[in-house]
């Protein structure tokens, strides 16, 4: 019974640490870029968009498709960085566990 209580306490502590780490992710920022930095997208560690910055020289009314493509590319870049940030931040808690969709 004593071992079970210790195990429960360890699980609670790990859960608290994971919650703190997830909260810290919300405070961290990653920036994705496209077009040599002409389009920038800032995400937090939970992949919520914080800002989009577009260099005015990219805005051409007769060629909106290029701008749209650059925005998508910058978002994808930022999402990959956010994934890497979450993976490195949470890996000490999930080492060896296959937990798809956790982040």
Rosetta constraint file for C-alpha pairs under 8 A:
AtomPair CA 1 CA 5 HARMONIC 6.38 0.50
AtomPair CA 2 CA 6 HARMONIC 6.30 0.50
AtomPair CA 3 CA 7 HARMONIC 6.11 0.50
AtomPair CA 4 CA 8 HARMONIC 6.18 0.50
AtomPair CA 5 CA 9 HARMONIC 6.16 0.50
AtomPair CA 6 CA 10 HARMONIC 6.15 0.50
AtomPair CA 7 CA 11 HARMONIC 6.17 0.50
AtomPair CA 8 CA 12 HARMONIC 6.18 0.50
AtomPair CA 9 CA 13 HARMONIC 6.17 0.50
AtomPair CA 10 CA 14 HARMONIC 6.13 0.50
AtomPair CA 11 CA 15 HARMONIC 6.11 0.50
AtomPair CA 12 CA 16 HARMONIC 6.21 0.50
AtomPair CA 13 CA 17 HARMONIC 6.23 0.50
AtomPair CA 14 CA 18 HARMONIC 6.13 0.50
AtomPair CA 14 CA 93 HARMONIC 7.42 0.50
AtomPair CA 15 CA 19 HARMONIC 6.20 0.50
AtomPair CA 16 CA 20 HARMONIC 6.28 0.50
AtomPair CA 17 CA 21 HARMONIC 6.18 0.50
AtomPair CA 18 CA 22 HARMONIC 6.12 0.50
AtomPair CA 18 CA 90 HARMONIC 7.23 0.50
AtomPair CA 18 CA 93 HARMONIC 6.86 0.50
AtomPair CA 19 CA 23 HARMONIC 6.17 0.50
AtomPair CA 20 CA 24 HARMONIC 6.16 0.50
AtomPair CA 21 CA 25 HARMONIC 6.35 0.50
AtomPair CA 21 CA 89 HARMONIC 6.92 0.50
AtomPair CA 21 CA 90 HARMONIC 6.94 0.50
AtomPair CA 22 CA 26 HARMONIC 6.82 0.50
AtomPair CA 22 CA 90 HARMONIC 7.77 0.50
AtomPair CA 23 CA 27 HARMONIC 7.09 0.50
AtomPair CA 24 CA 28 HARMONIC 6.69 0.50
AtomPair CA 25 CA 44 HARMONIC 7.03 0.50
AtomPair CA 25 CA 45 HARMONIC 4.44 0.50
AtomPair CA 25 CA 46 HARMONIC 6.45 0.50
AtomPair CA 25 CA 85 HARMONIC 7.95 0.50
AtomPair CA 25 CA 86 HARMONIC 6.96 0.50
AtomPair CA 25 CA 89 HARMONIC 7.77 0.50
AtomPair CA 26 CA 44 HARMONIC 5.51 0.50
AtomPair CA 26 CA 45 HARMONIC 4.98 0.50
AtomPair CA 26 CA 46 HARMONIC 5.72 0.50
AtomPair CA 27 CA 44 HARMONIC 6.50 0.50
AtomPair CA 27 CA 45 HARMONIC 6.93 0.50
AtomPair CA 28 CA 44 HARMONIC 5.51 0.50
AtomPair CA 28 CA 45 HARMONIC 5.43 0.50
AtomPair CA 29 CA 42 HARMONIC 6.59 0.50
AtomPair CA 29 CA 43 HARMONIC 5.62 0.50
AtomPair CA 29 CA 44 HARMONIC 4.44 0.50
AtomPair CA 29 CA 45 HARMONIC 6.01 0.50
AtomPair CA 29 CA 82 HARMONIC 7.98 0.50
AtomPair CA 30 CA 42 HARMONIC 5.73 0.50
AtomPair CA 30 CA 43 HARMONIC 5.43 0.50
AtomPair CA 30 CA 44 HARMONIC 6.28 0.50
AtomPair CA 30 CA 45 HARMONIC 7.17 0.50
AtomPair CA 30 CA 78 HARMONIC 6.11 0.50
AtomPair CA 30 CA 81 HARMONIC 6.27 0.50
AtomPair CA 30 CA 82 HARMONIC 6.20 0.50
AtomPair CA 31 CA 40 HARMONIC 6.57 0.50
AtomPair CA 31 CA 41 HARMONIC 5.55 0.50
AtomPair CA 31 CA 42 HARMONIC 4.46 0.50
AtomPair CA 31 CA 43 HARMONIC 6.38 0.50
AtomPair CA 31 CA 77 HARMONIC 7.82 0.50
AtomPair CA 31 CA 78 HARMONIC 5.32 0.50
AtomPair CA 31 CA 81 HARMONIC 7.63 0.50
AtomPair CA 32 CA 40 HARMONIC 5.66 0.50
AtomPair CA 32 CA 41 HARMONIC 5.15 0.50
AtomPair CA 32 CA 42 HARMONIC 6.45 0.50
AtomPair CA 32 CA 74 HARMONIC 4.76 0.50
AtomPair CA 32 CA 75 HARMONIC 6.12 0.50
AtomPair CA 32 CA 76 HARMONIC 7.28 0.50
AtomPair CA 32 CA 77 HARMONIC 4.64 0.50
AtomPair CA 32 CA 78 HARMONIC 3.78 0.50
AtomPair CA 32 CA 79 HARMONIC 7.53 0.50
AtomPair CA 32 CA 81 HARMONIC 7.42 0.50
AtomPair CA 33 CA 37 HARMONIC 5.11 0.50
AtomPair CA 33 CA 38 HARMONIC 7.26 0.50
AtomPair CA 33 CA 39 HARMONIC 5.61 0.50
AtomPair CA 33 CA 40 HARMONIC 4.50 0.50
AtomPair CA 33 CA 41 HARMONIC 6.41 0.50
AtomPair CA 33 CA 73 HARMONIC 7.38 0.50
AtomPair CA 33 CA 74 HARMONIC 4.46 0.50
AtomPair CA 33 CA 75 HARMONIC 7.72 0.50
AtomPair CA 33 CA 77 HARMONIC 6.51 0.50
AtomPair CA 33 CA 78 HARMONIC 7.30 0.50
AtomPair CA 34 CA 38 HARMONIC 6.27 0.50
AtomPair CA 34 CA 39 HARMONIC 5.32 0.50
AtomPair CA 34 CA 40 HARMONIC 6.68 0.50
AtomPair CA 34 CA 70 HARMONIC 5.49 0.50
AtomPair CA 34 CA 71 HARMONIC 7.28 0.50
AtomPair CA 34 CA 73 HARMONIC 5.86 0.50
AtomPair CA 34 CA 74 HARMONIC 4.88 0.50
AtomPair CA 34 CA 77 HARMONIC 7.92 0.50
AtomPair CA 35 CA 39 HARMONIC 6.37 0.50
AtomPair CA 35 CA 70 HARMONIC 6.34 0.50
AtomPair CA 38 CA 53 HARMONIC 7.92 0.50
AtomPair CA 38 CA 54 HARMONIC 5.95 0.50
AtomPair CA 38 CA 55 HARMONIC 5.03 0.50
AtomPair CA 38 CA 58 HARMONIC 6.96 0.50
AtomPair CA 39 CA 52 HARMONIC 7.38 0.50
AtomPair CA 39 CA 53 HARMONIC 5.76 0.50
AtomPair CA 39 CA 54 HARMONIC 4.67 0.50
AtomPair CA 39 CA 55 HARMONIC 6.37 0.50
AtomPair CA 39 CA 70 HARMONIC 6.35 0.50
AtomPair CA 39 CA 71 HARMONIC 6.34 0.50
AtomPair CA 39 CA 74 HARMONIC 6.50 0.50
AtomPair CA 40 CA 52 HARMONIC 5.72 0.50
AtomPair CA 40 CA 53 HARMONIC 5.04 0.50
AtomPair CA 40 CA 54 HARMONIC 6.54 0.50
AtomPair CA 40 CA 71 HARMONIC 7.72 0.50
AtomPair CA 40 CA 74 HARMONIC 6.01 0.50
AtomPair CA 41 CA 49 HARMONIC 7.25 0.50
AtomPair CA 41 CA 50 HARMONIC 7.65 0.50
AtomPair CA 41 CA 51 HARMONIC 5.83 0.50
AtomPair CA 41 CA 52 HARMONIC 4.57 0.50
AtomPair CA 41 CA 53 HARMONIC 6.44 0.50
AtomPair CA 41 CA 71 HARMONIC 7.70 0.50
AtomPair CA 41 CA 74 HARMONIC 5.84 0.50
AtomPair CA 41 CA 75 HARMONIC 5.99 0.50
AtomPair CA 41 CA 78 HARMONIC 6.57 0.50
AtomPair CA 42 CA 49 HARMONIC 6.04 0.50
AtomPair CA 42 CA 50 HARMONIC 5.32 0.50
AtomPair CA 42 CA 51 HARMONIC 5.10 0.50
AtomPair CA 42 CA 52 HARMONIC 6.40 0.50
AtomPair CA 42 CA 78 HARMONIC 6.87 0.50
AtomPair CA 43 CA 47 HARMONIC 5.26 0.50
AtomPair CA 43 CA 48 HARMONIC 5.33 0.50
AtomPair CA 43 CA 49 HARMONIC 4.51 0.50
AtomPair CA 43 CA 50 HARMONIC 5.21 0.50
AtomPair CA 43 CA 51 HARMONIC 7.20 0.50
AtomPair CA 43 CA 78 HARMONIC 6.49 0.50
AtomPair CA 43 CA 79 HARMONIC 7.54 0.50
AtomPair CA 43 CA 82 HARMONIC 7.28 0.50
AtomPair CA 44 CA 48 HARMONIC 5.50 0.50
AtomPair CA 44 CA 49 HARMONIC 6.72 0.50
AtomPair CA 44 CA 50 HARMONIC 6.65 0.50
AtomPair CA 44 CA 82 HARMONIC 7.25 0.50
AtomPair CA 45 CA 82 HARMONIC 5.36 0.50
AtomPair CA 45 CA 83 HARMONIC 7.89 0.50
AtomPair CA 45 CA 85 HARMONIC 6.79 0.50
AtomPair CA 45 CA 86 HARMONIC 6.52 0.50
AtomPair CA 46 CA 82 HARMONIC 7.09 0.50
AtomPair CA 46 CA 86 HARMONIC 7.87 0.50
AtomPair CA 46 CA 103 HARMONIC 7.75 0.50
AtomPair CA 47 CA 79 HARMONIC 6.28 0.50
AtomPair CA 47 CA 82 HARMONIC 6.18 0.50
AtomPair CA 54 CA 58 HARMONIC 7.14 0.50
AtomPair CA 54 CA 59 HARMONIC 7.90 0.50
AtomPair CA 55 CA 59 HARMONIC 7.47 0.50
AtomPair CA 58 CA 67 HARMONIC 6.55 0.50
AtomPair CA 59 CA 64 HARMONIC 7.30 0.50
AtomPair CA 59 CA 67 HARMONIC 6.78 0.50
AtomPair CA 60 CA 64 HARMONIC 6.29 0.50
AtomPair CA 63 CA 67 HARMONIC 7.51 0.50
AtomPair CA 64 CA 68 HARMONIC 6.30 0.50
AtomPair CA 65 CA 69 HARMONIC 6.12 0.50
AtomPair CA 66 CA 70 HARMONIC 6.17 0.50
AtomPair CA 67 CA 71 HARMONIC 6.21 0.50
AtomPair CA 68 CA 72 HARMONIC 6.33 0.50
AtomPair CA 69 CA 73 HARMONIC 6.14 0.50
AtomPair CA 70 CA 74 HARMONIC 6.06 0.50
AtomPair CA 71 CA 75 HARMONIC 6.14 0.50
AtomPair CA 72 CA 76 HARMONIC 6.18 0.50
AtomPair CA 73 CA 77 HARMONIC 6.17 0.50
AtomPair CA 74 CA 78 HARMONIC 6.15 0.50
AtomPair CA 75 CA 79 HARMONIC 6.07 0.50
AtomPair CA 76 CA 80 HARMONIC 6.21 0.50
AtomPair CA 77 CA 81 HARMONIC 6.39 0.50
AtomPair CA 78 CA 82 HARMONIC 6.12 0.50
AtomPair CA 79 CA 83 HARMONIC 6.09 0.50
AtomPair CA 80 CA 84 HARMONIC 6.27 0.50
AtomPair CA 81 CA 85 HARMONIC 6.10 0.50
AtomPair CA 82 CA 86 HARMONIC 6.11 0.50
AtomPair CA 83 CA 87 HARMONIC 6.02 0.50
AtomPair CA 83 CA 103 HARMONIC 7.98 0.50
AtomPair CA 84 CA 88 HARMONIC 6.11 0.50
AtomPair CA 85 CA 89 HARMONIC 6.01 0.50
AtomPair CA 86 CA 90 HARMONIC 5.88 0.50
AtomPair CA 86 CA 103 HARMONIC 7.04 0.50
AtomPair CA 87 CA 91 HARMONIC 5.51 0.50
AtomPair CA 88 CA 92 HARMONIC 7.85 0.50
AtomPair CA 90 CA 94 HARMONIC 6.48 0.50
AtomPair CA 91 CA 95 HARMONIC 5.42 0.50
AtomPair CA 94 CA 98 HARMONIC 7.75 0.50
AtomPair CA 94 CA 99 HARMONIC 7.69 0.50
